[in-house]
Amino acid sequence: MSVGRSASGRALIRTGDGQREYDVVVGADGHRSVTRALVAPDVRPVPAGHLVWRGTIPLTALRDRPKPLELLRTAWVTLGFPGGHGVFCLIPGAAPETLLPAYAIYGSPPRSAAPSAPVSTAYVRSIAEEHFPAEGADIVARGEHAAQALHPVADFVVPRAAVPPFLLAGDAASVTRPHAAGGAVKALRDALCLERALRGPAWAAEALYRYADERGAEGARLVELGRRLGRELVEHTPDRAGMGPADVEAWSRAALNGTASYLYGRMRRP
């Protein structure tokens, strides 16, 4: 499939079945969006310089460890260490009403590793064993042998989320560092904003401009929030061992800088 402009300025979509013209094309085609190449051809992902290891384990793996399972049923757990942090939570499984213990560990690659060299997944286990309580280290170790993936962290935001007849939504328009955990909600709000804009009496192009004004600003806000949290949680971590509840609260407020976040708005030290 390819996306382009027709001689009349409308959107031209080519597929194996032929080609058709459209008044509006919504590019909700992810972080490798082909539509974005038309709207913002110069935008490229900006590397954060650190990595995230994500893993899951079966819920049954914690059957003999009721304490961490009970905690995960009621809380999102954040564990800090010098140069990074880890989060633990329960996420929906493939089957209805099933849950999976999941973790995401953020940190820099080993100093001895060459820039292009692959990072062993065992490296994250050594981080967990050195810095996390035994229950957290155990979840990471089990995840290494079950379902674990390693991703470089990067972000970007387009200068303009719509250039008629094209509109970008979801990760096609902006990708935030995952510290803010706002990608899914961002995409839902994009869809709601587009619905409101298209229901109005304006022409399609005017509706797309209204969408771009609202969602472009929100995408930029989320990207900046992710960068601030990345600096505080990975790049320039505080001395967490010496922080009390008041210190954590002050650090959280400074990192958020007036931005709302359902994850870090009410942080506390365990």
Contacts in CASP RR format, 6 or more apart in sequence:
PFRMAT RR
TARGET T0000
AUTHOR 0000-0000-0000
METHOD contacts of the structure
MODEL  1
MSVGRSASGRALIRTGDGQREYDVVVGADGHRSVTRALVAPDVRPVPAGH
LVWRGTIPLTALRDRPKPLELLRTAWVTLGFPGGHGVFCLIPGAAPETLL
PAYAIYGSPPRSAAPSAPVSTAYVRSIAEEHFPAEGADIVARGEHAAQAL
HPVADFVVPRAAVPPFLLAGDAASVTRPHAAGGAVKALRDALCLERALRG
PAWAAEALYRYADERGAEGARLVELGRRLGRELVEHTPDRAGMGPADVEA
WSRAALNGTASYLYGRMRRP
1 13 0 8 1.000
1 14 0 8 1.000
1 15 0 8 1.000
1 16 0 8 1.000
1 34 0 8 1.000
2 13 0 8 1.000
2 14 0 8 1.000
2 34 0 8 1.000
3 11 0 8 1.000
3 12 0 8 1.000
3 13 0 8 1.000
3 14 0 8 1.000
3 25 0 8 1.000
3 34 0 8 1.000
3 35 0 8 1.000
3 38 0 8 1.000
3 166 0 8 1.000
4 11 0 8 1.000
4 12 0 8 1.000
4 13 0 8 1.000
4 14 0 8 1.000
4 38 0 8 1.000
5 11 0 8 1.000
5 12 0 8 1.000
5 38 0 8 1.000
6 12 0 8 1.000
6 21 0 8 1.000
8 21 0 8 1.000
9 165 0 8 1.000
10 21 0 8 1.000
10 22 0 8 1.000
10 23 0 8 1.000
10 165 0 8 1.000
11 21 0 8 1.000
11 22 0 8 1.000
11 23 0 8 1.000
11 24 0 8 1.000
11 25 0 8 1.000
11 165 0 8 1.000
11 166 0 8 1.000
12 19 0 8 1.000
12 20 0 8 1.000
12 21 0 8 1.000
13 19 0 8 1.000
13 20 0 8 1.000
13 21 0 8 1.000
13 22 0 8 1.000
13 25 0 8 1.000
22 165 0 8 1.000
23 165 0 8 1.000
23 204 0 8 1.000
24 164 0 8 1.000
24 165 0 8 1.000
24 167 0 8 1.000
24 198 0 8 1.000
24 204 0 8 1.000
24 208 0 8 1.000
25 35 0 8 1.000
25 165 0 8 1.000
25 166 0 8 1.000
25 167 0 8 1.000
26 167 0 8 1.000
26 168 0 8 1.000
26 169 0 8 1.000
26 194 0 8 1.000
27 33 0 8 1.000
27 35 0 8 1.000
27 36 0 8 1.000
27 166 0 8 1.000
27 167 0 8 1.000
27 168 0 8 1.000
27 169 0 8 1.000
27 172 0 8 1.000
28 168 0 8 1.000
28 169 0 8 1.000
28 170 0 8 1.000
28 172 0 8 1.000
28 187 0 8 1.000
28 190 0 8 1.000
29 35 0 8 1.000
29 172 0 8 1.000
30 170 0 8 1.000
30 171 0 8 1.000
30 172 0 8 1.000
31 45 0 8 1.000
31 171 0 8 1.000
31 172 0 8 1.000
31 175 0 8 1.000
33 168 0 8 1.000
33 171 0 8 1.000
33 172 0 8 1.000
35 166 0 8 1.000
35 168 0 8 1.000
35 172 0 8 1.000
36 43 0 8 1.000
36 158 0 8 1.000
36 168 0 8 1.000
36 172 0 8 1.000
36 173 0 8 1.000
38 163 0 8 1.000
38 166 0 8 1.000
39 158 0 8 1.000
39 160 0 8 1.000
39 161 0 8 1.000
39 162 0 8 1.000
39 163 0 8 1.000
39 166 0 8 1.000
39 168 0 8 1.000
40 158 0 8 1.000
40 159 0 8 1.000
40 160 0 8 1.000
40 168 0 8 1.000
43 156 0 8 1.000
43 157 0 8 1.000
43 158 0 8 1.000
43 159 0 8 1.000
44 156 0 8 1.000
45 154 0 8 1.000
45 155 0 8 1.000
45 156 0 8 1.000
45 175 0 8 1.000
46 154 0 8 1.000
46 155 0 8 1.000
46 156 0 8 1.000
47 152 0 8 1.000
47 153 0 8 1.000
47 154 0 8 1.000
48 152 0 8 1.000
48 153 0 8 1.000
48 154 0 8 1.000
48 155 0 8 1.000
48 177 0 8 1.000
48 227 0 8 1.000
48 230 0 8 1.000
48 234 0 8 1.000
49 108 0 8 1.000
49 152 0 8 1.000
49 153 0 8 1.000
50 84 0 8 1.000
50 106 0 8 1.000
50 107 0 8 1.000
50 108 0 8 1.000
50 109 0 8 1.000
50 153 0 8 1.000
50 230 0 8 1.000
50 234 0 8 1.000
50 235 0 8 1.000
51 106 0 8 1.000
51 107 0 8 1.000
51 108 0 8 1.000
51 109 0 8 1.000
51 119 0 8 1.000
51 150 0 8 1.000
51 151 0 8 1.000
51 152 0 8 1.000
51 153 0 8 1.000
52 104 0 8 1.000
52 105 0 8 1.000
52 106 0 8 1.000
52 107 0 8 1.000
52 150 0 8 1.000
52 151 0 8 1.000
52 153 0 8 1.000
52 178 0 8 1.000
53 103 0 8 1.000
53 104 0 8 1.000
53 105 0 8 1.000
53 121 0 8 1.000
53 124 0 8 1.000
53 140 0 8 1.000
53 148 0 8 1.000
53 149 0 8 1.000
53 150 0 8 1.000
54 102 0 8 1.000
54 103 0 8 1.000
54 104 0 8 1.000
54 148 0 8 1.000
54 149 0 8 1.000
54 150 0 8 1.000
54 151 0 8 1.000
55 102 0 8 1.000
55 103 0 8 1.000
55 104 0 8 1.000
55 140 0 8 1.000
55 143 0 8 1.000
55 146 0 8 1.000
55 147 0 8 1.000
55 148 0 8 1.000
55 149 0 8 1.000
56 91 0 8 1.000
56 100 0 8 1.000
56 101 0 8 1.000
56 102 0 8 1.000
56 103 0 8 1.000
56 143 0 8 1.000
56 146 0 8 1.000
56 147 0 8 1.000
57 100 0 8 1.000
57 101 0 8 1.000
57 139 0 8 1.000
57 142 0 8 1.000
57 143 0 8 1.000
57 146 0 8 1.000
57 147 0 8 1.000
58 100 0 8 1.000
58 146 0 8 1.000
59 69 0 8 1.000
59 98 0 8 1.000
59 99 0 8 1.000
59 100 0 8 1.000
59 101 0 8 1.000
61 101 0 8 1.000
61 142 0 8 1.000
61 146 0 8 1.000
62 68 0 8 1.000
62 69 0 8 1.000
62 101 0 8 1.000
62 139 0 8 1.000
65 135 0 8 1.000
65 138 0 8 1.000
67 135 0 8 1.000
68 88 0 8 1.000
68 101 0 8 1.000
68 135 0 8 1.000
68 136 0 8 1.000
68 139 0 8 1.000
69 101 0 8 1.000
71 77 0 8 1.000
72 88 0 8 1.000
72 89 0 8 1.000
72 90 0 8 1.000
72 101 0 8 1.000
73 90 0 8 1.000
76 87 0 8 1.000
76 88 0 8 1.000
76 89 0 8 1.000
76 263 0 8 1.000
77 87 0 8 1.000
77 88 0 8 1.000
77 89 0 8 1.000
78 85 0 8 1.000
78 86 0 8 1.000
78 87 0 8 1.000
78 267 0 8 1.000
79 85 0 8 1.000
79 86 0 8 1.000
79 87 0 8 1.000
79 88 0 8 1.000
79 131 0 8 1.000
79 132 0 8 1.000
79 133 0 8 1.000
79 136 0 8 1.000
80 86 0 8 1.000
80 131 0 8 1.000
80 233 0 8 1.000
80 237 0 8 1.000
80 240 0 8 1.000
81 127 0 8 1.000
81 130 0 8 1.000
81 131 0 8 1.000
81 132 0 8 1.000
81 237 0 8 1.000
81 240 0 8 1.000
82 131 0 8 1.000
82 237 0 8 1.000
83 107 0 8 1.000
83 108 0 8 1.000
83 234 0 8 1.000
83 235 0 8 1.000
83 237 0 8 1.000
84 105 0 8 1.000
84 106 0 8 1.000
84 107 0 8 1.000
84 108 0 8 1.000
84 233 0 8 1.000
84 234 0 8 1.000
84 237 0 8 1.000
85 105 0 8 1.000
85 106 0 8 1.000
85 107 0 8 1.000
85 233 0 8 1.000
85 234 0 8 1.000
85 237 0 8 1.000
86 103 0 8 1.000
86 104 0 8 1.000
86 105 0 8 1.000
86 106 0 8 1.000
86 132 0 8 1.000
87 103 0 8 1.000
87 104 0 8 1.000
88 101 0 8 1.000
88 102 0 8 1.000
88 103 0 8 1.000
88 136 0 8 1.000
88 139 0 8 1.000
89 101 0 8 1.000
89 102 0 8 1.000
89 103 0 8 1.000
90 99 0 8 1.000
90 100 0 8 1.000
90 101 0 8 1.000
90 102 0 8 1.000
91 99 0 8 1.000
91 100 0 8 1.000
91 102 0 8 1.000
92 98 0 8 1.000
92 99 0 8 1.000
92 100 0 8 1.000
93 99 0 8 1.000
93 100 0 8 1.000
101 139 0 8 1.000
103 136 0 8 1.000
103 139 0 8 1.000
103 140 0 8 1.000
103 143 0 8 1.000
104 178 0 8 1.000
105 124 0 8 1.000
105 127 0 8 1.000
105 128 0 8 1.000
105 140 0 8 1.000
106 153 0 8 1.000
106 179 0 8 1.000
106 230 0 8 1.000
106 233 0 8 1.000
106 234 0 8 1.000
107 127 0 8 1.000
107 234 0 8 1.000
108 234 0 8 1.000
109 119 0 8 1.000
109 123 0 8 1.000
110 119 0 8 1.000
110 123 0 8 1.000
113 119 0 8 1.000
119 150 0 8 1.000
121 144 0 8 1.000
121 148 0 8 1.000
121 150 0 8 1.000
122 144 0 8 1.000
124 140 0 8 1.000
124 144 0 8 1.000
124 148 0 8 1.000
124 150 0 8 1.000
125 137 0 8 1.000
125 140 0 8 1.000
125 141 0 8 1.000
125 144 0 8 1.000
128 136 0 8 1.000
128 137 0 8 1.000
128 140 0 8 1.000
128 141 0 8 1.000
129 137 0 8 1.000
129 141 0 8 1.000
132 140 0 8 1.000
153 177 0 8 1.000
153 178 0 8 1.000
154 175 0 8 1.000
154 177 0 8 1.000
155 174 0 8 1.000
155 175 0 8 1.000
155 176 0 8 1.000
155 177 0 8 1.000
155 223 0 8 1.000
155 226 0 8 1.000
155 227 0 8 1.000
156 174 0 8 1.000
156 175 0 8 1.000
156 223 0 8 1.000
157 173 0 8 1.000
157 174 0 8 1.000
157 175 0 8 1.000
157 216 0 8 1.000
157 219 0 8 1.000
157 220 0 8 1.000
157 223 0 8 1.000
158 168 0 8 1.000
158 173 0 8 1.000
158 174 0 8 1.000
158 216 0 8 1.000
160 212 0 8 1.000
160 216 0 8 1.000
161 167 0 8 1.000
161 168 0 8 1.000
161 169 0 8 1.000
161 173 0 8 1.000
161 174 0 8 1.000
161 211 0 8 1.000
161 212 0 8 1.000
161 215 0 8 1.000
161 216 0 8 1.000
161 219 0 8 1.000
162 168 0 8 1.000
162 208 0 8 1.000
162 209 0 8 1.000
162 211 0 8 1.000
162 212 0 8 1.000
163 208 0 8 1.000
163 212 0 8 1.000
164 204 0 8 1.000
164 205 0 8 1.000
164 208 0 8 1.000
164 209 0 8 1.000
165 204 0 8 1.000
165 205 0 8 1.000
165 208 0 8 1.000
167 194 0 8 1.000
167 208 0 8 1.000
167 211 0 8 1.000
167 212 0 8 1.000
169 187 0 8 1.000
169 190 0 8 1.000
169 191 0 8 1.000
169 194 0 8 1.000
169 215 0 8 1.000
170 183 0 8 1.000
170 186 0 8 1.000
170 187 0 8 1.000
170 190 0 8 1.000
171 183 0 8 1.000
171 187 0 8 1.000
173 190 0 8 1.000
173 215 0 8 1.000
173 216 0 8 1.000
173 219 0 8 1.000
174 186 0 8 1.000
174 216 0 8 1.000
174 219 0 8 1.000
174 220 0 8 1.000
174 222 0 8 1.000
174 223 0 8 1.000
175 223 0 8 1.000
176 182 0 8 1.000
176 183 0 8 1.000
176 186 0 8 1.000
176 219 0 8 1.000
176 222 0 8 1.000
176 223 0 8 1.000
176 225 0 8 1.000
176 226 0 8 1.000
177 223 0 8 1.000
177 226 0 8 1.000
177 227 0 8 1.000
177 229 0 8 1.000
177 230 0 8 1.000
179 226 0 8 1.000
179 229 0 8 1.000
179 230 0 8 1.000
179 233 0 8 1.000
179 234 0 8 1.000
180 222 0 8 1.000
180 225 0 8 1.000
180 226 0 8 1.000
180 229 0 8 1.000
180 261 0 8 1.000
180 263 0 8 1.000
181 263 0 8 1.000
182 222 0 8 1.000
183 222 0 8 1.000
186 218 0 8 1.000
186 219 0 8 1.000
186 222 0 8 1.000
189 215 0 8 1.000
189 218 0 8 1.000
190 215 0 8 1.000
193 211 0 8 1.000
193 214 0 8 1.000
193 215 0 8 1.000
194 211 0 8 1.000
197 207 0 8 1.000
197 208 0 8 1.000
197 210 0 8 1.000
197 211 0 8 1.000
198 204 0 8 1.000
198 207 0 8 1.000
200 207 0 8 1.000
202 210 0 8 1.000
221 259 0 8 1.000
225 256 0 8 1.000
225 259 0 8 1.000
225 261 0 8 1.000
228 255 0 8 1.000
228 256 0 8 1.000
228 257 0 8 1.000
228 259 0 8 1.000
229 255 0 8 1.000
229 261 0 8 1.000
229 264 0 8 1.000
232 238 0 8 1.000
232 251 0 8 1.000
232 254 0 8 1.000
232 255 0 8 1.000
233 255 0 8 1.000
238 251 0 8 1.000
243 251 0 8 1.000
243 269 0 8 1.000
244 269 0 8 1.000
245 268 0 8 1.000
245 269 0 8 1.000
248 267 0 8 1.000
248 268 0 8 1.000
248 269 0 8 1.000
249 267 0 8 1.000
249 268 0 8 1.000
251 267 0 8 1.000
252 264 0 8 1.000
252 265 0 8 1.000
252 267 0 8 1.000
255 264 0 8 1.000
256 264 0 8 1.000
256 265 0 8 1.000
END
